[in-house]
Amino acid sequence: MNYPNNPAAQSQMRTNFREADLEVVMEHIHAGKSVEIIGLGSVGKSNFIRRLMRKDVQDRYLYQLYQEQSHCIFIGIDANSLLEPMPSAFDPTVPSGWSGYELIASRLLQAVMDNQLVAHITNPKDASHPESLYALYHKIWPSETAHSNTHIVAFRYLEDLIHRIFAGSNQPFRLIFIFDEFEKMLRELPPRFFQSLRSLRDQYKDRIIYVTTARQILPLLVAEEQHVEYEAFFDLFVDTRHFLLPYRPSDAEQTFQRMSTRQDYSPPPAGIREQMMMATGGHAGLLRAAFSAWEPKKLIYEGMKDVQVVATLLDLPAIQEECGTIWRSLSNRERRILFEMTRMKHQGKFADYNMLNPMVNLLVQKGILLEQNSMSYDDIRPPVFSGFLFMSIPPNADPTTDGEQLLNLAW
């Protein structure tokens, strides 16, 4: 693959990275649907979100490809930016949804100002004037002079803020809230918070859209007995679940070039690039870790067999850690299947699984299992991950190993 110096061509390369994924997600957004993005640990979810936020990517896929007519405002909500929680008014031992409402309001205001949605309003007494919006945002905050339980009605202030923005804008627009590392929000915010998000969506229909990223599908992120409390929110994503798989060859090529340029190294020859792609399956974290075997260590060289490349990579601590990240991003039920496949392989037996098992189906969709009529250890992908499991799970592994032990097998 050539890497032209023409700036326009380089920009084209950047915007066509993860092209198939961008087309799918942008199509859902154009249709006014919320999207759930699922991917293994270190597969590149946060990087993908950063691409969604880029104006040139939005221009290419949303406005040019799908001819979107509304002005779409993409608002990044990073769960790591949540402030310290406040206690619930109903139970002081559990958190309220205040920190979630505050983070959404803060990022929403920033996006509104960056996109100049209300810049045409010059009367400071107008409810949609920037100063009025900021004043409303500050009401979300409890203070010594205000009622100490202001946070109880924080959602009402957020509702009012959104209403004023929609009422004050002189152009049609949509708000796309992108929640990265959604697991953290589910852990730290109460069910009522997500019920209120559904309420916002119902009020404004396709003018408000949610995009979530997580390592696991939403129903598996909460205890089964709590599903009824999250059901209304989860229903928004029932037919728009997108699995972010490892890089395709064209994406991997750009990744090799980017890493080479960043570290001032020459890209690996085509044959070695193909072998590294084969060994890592194009998984973003594994591919980055594997690059060090080429530069500066030169542990991989032309003429090596594929099996030698895999064995060499498995000796790298960085590869082992990335494999551990993949393992830890799976549910116990998914780990149990891979554990049993590997245990049976040690014994020279065939562990027979098929797509009728919902967890097997999920592993196939995540790219961990190659779909066959009958699946076993030899269908685990990528090769360095299956090799890692073979090393981590001993031949005499106890088939009754509990969930906590399963999680720690790969540490």
C-alpha positions in Angstrom: 0.0 0.0 0.0 1.3 3.4 -0.9 1.3 6.3 1.6 1.0 9.4 -0.5 2.3 12.8 0.7 -0.6 14.7 -0.8 -2.5 16.2 2.2 -5.9 15.6 0.5 -5.0 11.9 0.0 -3.8 11.6 3.6 -7.1 13.1 4.8 -8.9 10.6 2.7 -7.0 7.8 4.4 -7.9 9.1 7.8 -11.6 9.4 7.1 -11.9 5.9 5.5 -10.4 4.3 8.6 -13.0 1.8 10.1 -15.1 2.7 7.1 -17.6 -0.1 7.3 -18.2 0.5 11.0 -18.7 4.2 10.5 -21.2 3.6 7.7 -23.3 1.4 9.9 -23.3 3.7 13.0 -23.9 6.8 10.9 -26.8 5.1 9.1 -28.5 4.5 12.5 -27.9 8.1 13.6 -29.3 9.3 10.3 -32.4 7.2 10.9 -32.7 8.8 14.4 -31.9 5.6 16.3 -29.8 5.1 19.4 -26.8 2.8 18.9 -25.1 0.3 21.3 -21.4 -0.3 20.3 -19.9 -3.4 21.8 -16.3 -4.4 21.6 -13.6 -6.5 23.4 -11.2 -4.7 25.7 -8.6 -2.7 23.8 -10.4 -3.3 20.4 -10.5 0.5 19.8 -13.9 1.7 21.1 -12.7 5.0 22.5 -10.6 5.6 19.3 -13.7 4.9 17.3 -15.8 7.4 19.3 -13.1 10.0 18.8 -13.6 9.4 15.0 -17.3 9.8 15.3 -16.7 13.2 16.9 -14.6 14.5 14.1 -16.1 17.0 11.7 -14.5 15.6 8.6 -15.8 12.1 9.4 -19.3 13.5 10.0 -19.1 15.4 6.7 -18.2 12.3 4.8 -20.5 9.7 6.3 -23.5 11.6 7.6 -23.9 14.6 5.4 -22.4 13.4 2.1 -23.2 9.6 2.2 -26.6 9.8 3.9 -27.6 13.4 3.0 -28.5 14.3 6.6 -30.5 17.5 6.6 -30.4 18.3 10.3 -27.4 19.9 12.1 -26.1 17.0 14.2 -24.4 18.0 17.4 -22.2 15.2 18.8 -21.6 15.5 22.5 -19.0 13.3 24.2 -19.9 12.0 27.7 -16.8 10.4 29.3 -17.8 8.4 32.3 -14.4 9.2 33.9 -15.5 12.8 34.1 -18.3 12.2 36.5 -18.0 14.2 39.7 -18.3 12.9 43.2 -21.8 11.5 43.7 -24.4 12.9 46.0 -26.6 10.8 48.2 -30.1 9.9 47.1 -33.0 11.6 48.7 -34.7 8.3 49.2 -31.7 6.4 50.5 -28.6 8.2 51.7 -26.5 5.0 51.3 -26.9 5.0 47.5 -25.9 7.8 45.0 -28.4 10.0 43.2 -28.3 10.7 39.5 -26.9 14.3 40.1 -23.4 13.7 38.8 -24.8 12.3 35.6 -27.2 15.2 35.0 -24.4 17.7 35.8 -22.0 16.1 33.3 -24.6 16.0 30.5 -25.6 19.6 31.2 -21.9 20.8 31.2 -21.0 19.0 28.0 -24.2 20.1 26.3 -23.6 23.7 27.1 -20.1 23.5 25.7 -21.3 21.9 22.5 -24.1 24.5 22.1 -21.5 27.3 22.4 -19.0 25.6 20.1 -21.7 25.2 17.5 -23.1 28.7 18.0 -26.7 27.4 18.2 -27.9 30.4 20.1 -25.4 33.0 19.0 -28.1 34.9 17.1 -29.9 35.7 20.4 -28.7 39.1 21.6 -31.3 39.9 24.3 -29.7 38.8 27.6 -33.2 38.4 29.1 -34.2 35.8 26.6 -34.5 32.4 28.2 -32.2 30.9 25.4 -29.5 33.5 25.7 -26.1 32.0 26.6 -26.0 33.8 29.9 -29.5 32.5 30.8 -28.4 29.0 29.9 -25.3 29.2 32.0 -27.4 30.6 34.9 -29.8 27.6 34.6 -26.8 25.2 34.6 -25.5 26.7 37.8 -28.9 26.1 39.5 -28.1 22.4 39.2 -25.4 22.9 41.8 -26.3 22.9 45.5 -24.8 25.8 47.4 -24.7 27.1 50.9 -27.2 29.8 50.0 -29.5 27.5 48.1 -31.6 24.7 49.4 -29.3 21.8 50.3 -31.5 19.4 48.3 -31.2 21.2 45.0 -29.8 18.1 43.4 -33.1 16.3 43.8 -34.6 18.4 41.0 -31.4 18.4 38.8 -33.2 16.5 36.1 -35.9 19.2 35.9 -33.2 21.8 35.3 -31.7 19.6 32.6 -35.1 19.2 30.9 -35.5 23.0 31.0 -32.0 23.6 29.6 -32.7 21.2 26.6 -36.1 22.8 26.0 -34.6 26.3 25.9 -31.9 25.2 23.5 -34.3 23.6 21.1 -36.7 26.6 21.4 -33.9 29.2 20.8 -32.2 27.6 17.9 -33.0 29.0 14.4 -32.1 25.8 12.6 -33.2 22.1 12.9 -30.7 20.1 14.8 -30.2 16.8 16.7 -28.3 16.1 19.9 -26.3 12.9 19.8 -25.0 12.0 23.3 -22.1 9.6 23.1 -21.5 7.7 26.4 -18.0 6.1 26.4 -17.2 3.4 29.0 -20.9 3.0 29.7 -20.2 0.3 32.3 -18.9 2.9 34.7 -22.1 4.9 34.4 -24.2 1.8 35.1 -22.1 1.1 38.2 -22.1 4.6 39.6 -25.6 6.0 38.7 -29.0 4.7 39.9 -31.6 3.1 37.6 -33.8 6.3 37.8 -31.1 8.2 35.9 -31.4 5.9 32.9 -35.2 6.0 33.2 -34.9 9.8 32.9 -32.7 9.5 29.8 -35.5 7.4 28.2 -37.9 10.2 29.2 -35.9 12.8 27.4 -35.8 10.6 24.3 -39.6 10.1 24.4 -40.1 13.9 24.7 -38.0 14.7 21.7 -38.1 11.5 19.6 -35.3 11.3 17.0 -34.0 14.8 18.0 -32.2 13.1 20.9 -30.0 10.1 20.2 -27.8 8.0 22.5 -24.6 6.1 21.5 -23.1 3.8 24.2 -19.8 1.9 24.1 -19.2 -1.1 26.4 -17.3 -4.4 26.5 -20.5 -6.3 26.9 -24.1 -6.1 25.7 -26.3 -4.0 27.9 -28.5 -6.7 29.4 -25.4 -8.5 30.7 -24.1 -5.4 32.4 -26.8 -5.4 35.1 -28.1 -8.2 37.4 -31.0 -10.1 35.9 -33.2 -9.2 38.8 -32.7 -5.5 38.0 -33.6 -5.8 34.3 -37.1 -4.5 34.8 -35.6 -1.2 36.1 -33.5 -0.7 33.0 -35.8 -2.2 30.4 -37.2 1.1 29.1 -33.7 2.4 28.4 -32.3 -0.8 27.0 -35.2 -1.1 24.6 -33.8 1.9 22.7 -31.0 -0.3 21.5 -32.8 -3.6 20.8 -32.3 -3.6 17.0 -29.3 -1.3 16.7 -26.5 -3.3 18.4 -23.2 -3.0 16.6 -20.2 -5.1 17.3 -16.8 -3.4 16.8 -14.6 -6.1 15.5 -10.8 -6.1 14.9 -9.3 -4.1 12.1 -9.8 -5.0 8.5 -6.6 -5.3 6.4 -6.9 -1.7 5.1 -7.3 -0.4 8.6 -4.3 -2.4 9.8 -2.2 -1.0 7.0 -3.0 2.5 8.2 -2.2 1.5 11.8 1.2 0.2 10.8 2.0 3.4 9.0 0.8 5.5 11.9 2.9 3.6 14.4 5.9 3.7 12.2 5.7 7.5 11.6 5.0 8.2 15.3 8.1 6.3 16.4 10.2 7.2 13.4 10.6 3.5 12.4 10.3 2.0 8.9 7.1 0.0 8.4 7.4 -3.8 8.5 7.7 -5.5 5.0 4.4 -6.7 3.5 5.1 -10.3 4.4 5.6 -9.5 8.1 2.6 -7.2 8.2 0.5 -10.1 6.9 1.9 -12.4 9.6 1.3 -9.9 12.4 -2.2 -9.4 11.1 -2.7 -13.1 11.1 -1.3 -13.7 14.6 -3.2 -10.8 16.2 -6.4 -11.0 14.1 -6.2 -7.3 13.6 -7.1 -6.6 17.3 -6.0 -3.0 17.9 -4.3 -3.6 21.3 -2.6 -6.8 20.2 -1.5 -5.2 16.9 0.1 -2.3 18.8 1.8 -4.7 21.2 3.1 -6.8 18.4 4.7 -3.9 16.6 7.5 -3.9 19.2 8.5 -7.3 18.0 9.5 -5.7 14.7 10.9 -2.4 16.0 13.1 -1.9 17.8 13.6 -5.5 19.0 13.7 -7.3 15.5 12.3 -10.4 17.1 10.3 -11.1 14.0 12.1 -11.3 10.6 11.3 -12.4 7.1 11.2 -16.1 6.5 9.7 -17.1 9.9 6.8 -19.5 9.8 3.4 -18.3 11.1 3.6 -20.6 14.1 7.0 -19.1 15.0 5.6 -15.6 14.8 2.7 -16.5 17.2 5.1 -18.2 19.6 7.5 -15.2 19.5 4.6 -12.7 20.2 3.3 -14.9 23.1 6.7 -14.3 24.9 6.1 -10.5 25.0 4.7 -9.2 28.3 2.7 -6.6 26.4 0.9 -9.3 24.3 0.2 -11.3 27.5 -1.3 -8.2 29.1 -3.5 -7.4 26.1 -4.7 -11.0 26.0 -5.5 -10.7 29.7 -7.5 -7.5 28.9 -9.6 -9.4 26.3 -10.2 -12.2 28.8 -11.3 -9.8 31.6 -13.7 -8.1 29.2 -15.7 -11.3 28.8 -18.5 -12.4 31.1 -18.1 -15.4 33.3 -20.4 -17.4 31.0 -18.3 -16.6 28.0 -15.1 -17.4 29.9 -16.6 -20.7 30.9 -17.0 -21.8 27.3 -13.4 -20.8 26.3 -12.1 -22.4 29.5 -13.9 -25.7 28.7 -12.7 -25.7 25.1 -9.1 -25.2 26.2 -9.3 -27.8 29.0 -10.7 -30.3 26.6 -7.9 -29.5 24.1 -5.3 -30.3 26.7 -6.9 -33.7 27.1 -7.0 -34.4 23.4 -10.8 -34.2 23.4 -13.3 -32.1 21.3 -15.6 -29.7 23.1 -18.6 -29.4 20.8 -20.5 -26.1 20.8 -22.8 -24.5 18.3 -24.8 -21.3 17.7 -27.8 -22.5 19.7 -25.8 -21.5 22.8 -26.4 -17.7 23.2 -23.0 -17.2 24.8 -21.3 -19.0 21.8 -23.3 -16.8 19.5 -22.1 -13.7 21.4 -18.4 -14.9 21.1 -18.9 -15.3 17.4 -20.3 -11.8 17.1 -17.3 -10.4 19.0 -14.9 -12.2 16.7 -13.5 -14.6 19.4 -14.9 -17.7 17.7 -14.9 -18.6 14.0 -18.4 -19.7 13.2 -18.7 -23.3 12.3 -21.4 -26.0 12.5 -19.4 -27.3 15.5 -17.0 -25.1 17.4 -14.1 -26.0 19.7 -10.7 -24.7 20.8 -9.3 -24.7 17.2 -11.9 -22.1 16.3 -10.8 -19.5 19.0 -9.4 -16.3 17.4 -7.0 -14.7 17.2 -4.1 -17.2 17.3 -2.1 -15.4 20.0 -5.2 -15.3 22.2 -5.9 -19.0 21.8 -2.3 -19.7 22.5 -2.5 -17.5 25.6 -5.4 -19.5 26.9 -3.6 -22.7 26.3 -0.7 -21.5 28.4 -2.9 -19.9 31.1 -5.3 -22.9 31.6 -3.3 -25.9 33.0 -3.9 -29.4 31.7 -5.3 -30.5 35.1 -7.7 -27.5 35.3 -10.6 -28.1 37.6 -13.8 -28.1 35.5 -15.7 -26.7 38.5 -13.5 -23.6 38.7 -15.7 -20.7 40.0 -16.3 -17.3 38.5 -13.6 -15.5 40.5 -11.0 -18.0 39.6 -12.0 -17.9 36.0 -11.5 -14.1 36.0 -8.0 -14.4 37.6 -6.8 -17.2 35.4 -5.3 -14.7 32.9 -3.6 -12.3 35.3 
